[in-house]
Every structure is written in C-alpha cells, then in structure tokens.
Amino acid sequence: MKLTIQQFNTSANYIKTHARPLEQKLLSFHFEGGSKEDAADELAKFQNDDGGFGRSIEPDFRLDSSSPMATTVGLQYAKELNLSRNHPVVQGAMSYLLDTYDEKAGGWHAVSEAVNAVPHAPWWHFDSERGFSGVQTTWANPNAEIIGYFHLFQPEQPLLQEWTERSVTELKELKHPIEMHDFLCYQRLVQEVKGHAYSDLIKILTSSVRETVCTDPSRWNEYVAKPLQVASHPSSPFYDILKDEIRVQLEAEVSDQHPEGYWQPNWSWFGHFEETWPVAEREWRGILTLGMLRVLSNYNRIETE
C-alpha cells in the first residue's frame, strides 16, 4: 500500500496551512525543490545570541532561552539540511555546547530549572532536589547525541576521544531493555562514529532493539518506540532486524493518516498547561506529518504522477 497522490497533497496542504514556517520550508526543500538556505533561515529564528537553541523549537517545553536539549533538536535539523560545519547556525550551536559543558558532570544538563516557569509537558519538569528534569534519568540523554554532533561537526575536539569512550562505557552499563529515548540518542551517535566505537555501540544496540521497540501493532497508539523511529530508512543498521514489523507499520501509517492530512502525536500533556497544549499539539502535527512523509518517501511508499 502506498500513500496516494491525493493523500500526499492533503498532507502537504495541511503543513502549508497549519505547520510552523520551519516545517513549511522543509517541505519545500525535501519535496518541491525549495531552497536549503530558506529553511536554514527559518531554523536560525529558533537560535539565540549565545548560539544555543530555544524558543520552543521542541514544542513540549516553551522555553525561549537556550538549553542543550533544544540545541540537539536544532542540530537534528542542521543535519537534515546537510549544513556544513562552517554554517553560522552550526558554528553557533557548537560554540554554545562547548560553553555549557559541565566538566564535573562530564556532560551537559538537558534543561535548566527555568523550564518550570514556562508551559511544559510534565516529563520536562525540573526536580530541584535531584538537580535535573524528568527526562534526564541517565547520562545517555542528551550526552550521547551531543557527542555525535561533535563527531559530525567538530571532529578535532580534543576531548572527543574521551567522550566517545565514556559513551561506550555508559551504554554497556544501561539496563536492558534500553529506554527508548536513550536508544534514540545512541542511534544518533552511532551514525557518526567509526572503528571500534561503532562496533561496540552497534553490537549493544542491535542486541536490545527488539526489546526497546514495540513490535505489537495493537500498542502503537501508546507512547512507545515504533519500528520506523529507529529505522526511518532502509539503510538503517536496524532494518533487517525489524523488516517484518516495518512492513506492517508502513501499511498502518498510510491507513492512519487523518482525513485532514496529518499524523497525530501519541502523547499529550495529561492536563498540564491545558491552555498551551493545543499550540504544541498543532506544532507536533506539522513536525510528525513532515517526518512521516519523509519516511514513506524513503521506503518508496508514495505514489508518483
């Protein structure tokens, strides 16, 4: 089953009408021959003077000021656009990460306590007694992902070998099944490393992937890791392990497209900041819809004229 041309156009129209300008420019870039720099200019609007990202680039916490976690999201977009290491957006973000590195902790803090003063999903709440937000239960999130960006954009960083060795050690110590967000952070790291580090990381990740990913289609409307999240392209190292489930999910996603053209987030803020969740929800619909169109395109599941 493929997404029909009519279904694709309905999704594209939804993005053009309801999504953020960033997703609109990315849609143009990926599917309409649009300008990379136009999309990069929209991305830069989420960047602060310190080089870090904020301004609700991650819709589930509405923090204008910079944070390492929001900066990882900004760098995900920079990688998506294949921006060079010399691009001002990339240079600013990497400079911010260097400035916010905590030597004592050996890593970065996802968000600051300032997140508590703005609308946010409950899992982003900062616990002042423990000194971190609810999402940062292990070293992996966001540190493994951040180290990946140093491999990609600043491989000459003197501490990179030390950081990479720690990432391997930390992954070996994680309990199985590896939590989905930790897995995704390591997935982004493993895309950028080579040699022994790659071998060590991929061995552990492949041994856990079928435990981390929910392979039961009846639960895919819950907040779980689905196969296409870890294998968004057939070239993924996890594709062969999950190919049967991927085929099932591709069929399901085509069927589950909303009549208005979007794909719906499988989470909500559970009654927190109810006046703001509809804004975040609409932004997520745009993000997820563009993401799903890209995945379906990767798997040749969109009809052509």
LINGI-V539834 format. One record per backbone hydrogen bond with DSSP energy under -0.5 kcal/mol. CO is the residue of the C=O (numbers start at 1). NH is the residue of the N-H. E is the energy in kcal/mol with one decimal. If there is no record, write none. Layout:
co:CO nh:NH e:E
co:CO nh:NH e:E
This chain:
co:3 nh:303 e:-3.0
co:4 nh:8 e:-2.8
co:5 nh:9 e:-2.7
co:6 nh:10 e:-2.2
co:7 nh:11 e:-2.2
co:8 nh:12 e:-2.9
co:9 nh:13 e:-2.6
co:10 nh:14 e:-1.9
co:11 nh:15 e:-2.5
co:12 nh:16 e:-2.5
co:13 nh:17 e:-1.4
co:14 nh:18 e:-3.3
co:14 nh:19 e:-0.7
co:15 nh:19 e:-1.4
co:20 nh:24 e:-2.0
co:21 nh:25 e:-2.6
co:22 nh:26 e:-2.3
co:23 nh:27 e:-2.6
co:24 nh:28 e:-1.9
co:25 nh:29 e:-2.4
co:26 nh:30 e:-2.9
co:27 nh:31 e:-2.5
co:27 nh:32 e:-0.5
co:28 nh:32 e:-1.7
co:28 nh:34 e:-3.1
co:35 nh:39 e:-1.4
co:36 nh:40 e:-2.6
co:37 nh:41 e:-2.5
co:38 nh:42 e:-1.5
co:39 nh:43 e:-2.3
co:40 nh:44 e:-2.3
co:41 nh:45 e:-0.7
co:42 nh:45 e:-0.9
co:43 nh:46 e:-2.0
co:44 nh:47 e:-1.6
co:46 nh:54 e:-2.4
co:48 nh:51 e:-2.1
co:52 nh:48 e:-3.2
co:53 nh:67 e:-1.6
co:54 nh:57 e:-1.5
co:57 nh:59 e:-0.8
co:58 nh:61 e:-2.0
co:60 nh:121 e:-2.8
co:61 nh:63 e:-1.1
co:62 nh:64 e:-0.6
co:63 nh:55 e:-0.6
co:63 nh:56 e:-1.4
co:67 nh:71 e:-2.1
co:68 nh:72 e:-1.9
co:69 nh:73 e:-1.4
co:70 nh:74 e:-2.2
co:71 nh:75 e:-2.2
co:72 nh:76 e:-1.7
co:73 nh:77 e:-1.7
co:74 nh:78 e:-2.0
co:75 nh:79 e:-2.4
co:76 nh:80 e:-2.3
co:77 nh:81 e:-2.2
co:78 nh:83 e:-2.6
co:79 nh:82 e:-1.5
co:84 nh:87 e:-1.6
co:87 nh:91 e:-2.8
co:88 nh:92 e:-2.4
co:89 nh:93 e:-1.9
co:90 nh:94 e:-2.7
co:91 nh:95 e:-2.1
co:92 nh:96 e:-2.2
co:93 nh:97 e:-2.2
co:94 nh:98 e:-2.0
co:95 nh:99 e:-2.1
co:96 nh:100 e:-1.6
co:97 nh:101 e:-0.5
co:98 nh:101 e:-0.8
co:101 nh:103 e:-0.8
co:102 nh:106 e:-1.7
co:102 nh:107 e:-1.7
co:107 nh:102 e:-2.8
co:108 nh:110 e:-0.5
co:109 nh:68 e:-0.7
co:110 nh:69 e:-2.4
co:112 nh:115 e:-1.8
co:113 nh:116 e:-1.9
co:114 nh:117 e:-1.6
co:115 nh:118 e:-1.4
co:119 nh:62 e:-2.5
co:121 nh:124 e:-2.0
co:122 nh:125 e:-1.4
co:123 nh:135 e:-0.6
co:125 nh:127 e:-0.5
co:125 nh:134 e:-1.4
co:126 nh:128 e:-0.9
co:127 nh:131 e:-2.6
co:127 nh:132 e:-1.1
co:132 nh:127 e:-2.4
co:133 nh:136 e:-1.4
co:135 nh:137 e:-1.4
co:139 nh:143 e:-1.0
co:140 nh:142 e:-0.7
co:140 nh:144 e:-2.1
co:140 nh:145 e:-0.7
co:142 nh:146 e:-2.3
co:143 nh:147 e:-2.5
co:144 nh:148 e:-1.4
co:145 nh:149 e:-1.3
co:146 nh:150 e:-1.4
co:147 nh:151 e:-2.0
co:148 nh:152 e:-1.9
co:149 nh:153 e:-3.3
co:150 nh:154 e:-1.9
co:154 nh:157 e:-1.9
co:157 nh:160 e:-1.8
co:159 nh:163 e:-2.8
co:160 nh:164 e:-2.7
co:161 nh:165 e:-2.5
co:162 nh:166 e:-2.1
co:163 nh:167 e:-2.1
co:164 nh:168 e:-1.8
co:165 nh:169 e:-2.1
co:166 nh:170 e:-3.2
co:167 nh:171 e:-2.0
co:168 nh:172 e:-2.2
co:169 nh:173 e:-1.2
co:170 nh:174 e:-0.6
co:171 nh:174 e:-1.0
co:179 nh:183 e:-2.7
co:180 nh:184 e:-2.4
co:181 nh:185 e:-2.0
co:182 nh:186 e:-2.2
co:183 nh:187 e:-2.6
co:184 nh:188 e:-1.9
co:185 nh:189 e:-1.6
co:186 nh:190 e:-3.0
co:187 nh:191 e:-1.1
co:189 nh:192 e:-2.2
co:189 nh:193 e:-0.9
co:194 nh:197 e:-0.7
co:194 nh:198 e:-0.9
co:195 nh:199 e:-2.2
co:196 nh:200 e:-2.8
co:197 nh:201 e:-2.6
co:198 nh:202 e:-3.0
co:199 nh:203 e:-1.6
co:200 nh:204 e:-1.5
co:201 nh:205 e:-2.5
co:202 nh:206 e:-2.6
co:203 nh:207 e:-1.3
co:204 nh:208 e:-0.9
co:205 nh:208 e:-0.8
co:205 nh:209 e:-1.6
co:208 nh:211 e:-1.6
co:208 nh:212 e:-2.6
co:209 nh:213 e:-2.7
co:213 nh:215 e:-0.7
co:215 nh:217 e:-0.8
co:216 nh:219 e:-2.4
co:217 nh:220 e:-1.4
co:219 nh:222 e:-2.1
co:222 nh:224 e:-1.8
co:224 nh:226 e:-0.5
co:225 nh:214 e:-3.2
co:226 nh:229 e:-1.9
co:226 nh:230 e:-0.8
co:227 nh:230 e:-1.0
co:227 nh:231 e:-1.2
co:233 nh:236 e:-2.3
co:236 nh:239 e:-1.6
co:238 nh:242 e:-1.3
co:239 nh:242 e:-0.7
co:239 nh:243 e:-0.8
co:242 nh:246 e:-2.8
co:243 nh:247 e:-2.0
co:244 nh:248 e:-1.7
co:245 nh:249 e:-2.7
co:246 nh:250 e:-2.8
co:247 nh:251 e:-1.7
co:248 nh:252 e:-2.2
co:249 nh:253 e:-3.1
co:250 nh:254 e:-1.7
co:251 nh:255 e:-1.7
co:252 nh:256 e:-2.1
co:253 nh:257 e:-0.6
co:254 nh:257 e:-0.7
co:258 nh:261 e:-2.8
co:262 nh:258 e:-2.8
co:269 nh:272 e:-1.8
co:271 nh:274 e:-0.6
co:273 nh:276 e:-1.9
co:273 nh:277 e:-1.8
co:274 nh:278 e:-0.6
co:276 nh:279 e:-1.1
co:276 nh:280 e:-1.8
co:277 nh:281 e:-3.5
co:278 nh:282 e:-2.0
co:279 nh:283 e:-2.0
co:280 nh:284 e:-2.9
co:281 nh:285 e:-2.3
co:282 nh:286 e:-1.7
co:283 nh:287 e:-2.3
co:284 nh:288 e:-3.5
co:285 nh:263 e:-0.6
co:285 nh:289 e:-2.2
co:286 nh:290 e:-2.2
co:287 nh:291 e:-2.4
co:288 nh:292 e:-2.6
co:289 nh:293 e:-2.3
co:290 nh:294 e:-2.1
co:291 nh:295 e:-2.2
co:292 nh:296 e:-2.9
co:293 nh:297 e:-2.0
co:294 nh:298 e:-2.4
co:295 nh:299 e:-1.8
co:296 nh:301 e:-3.6
co:297 nh:300 e:-1.8
co:301 nh:3 e:-3.4
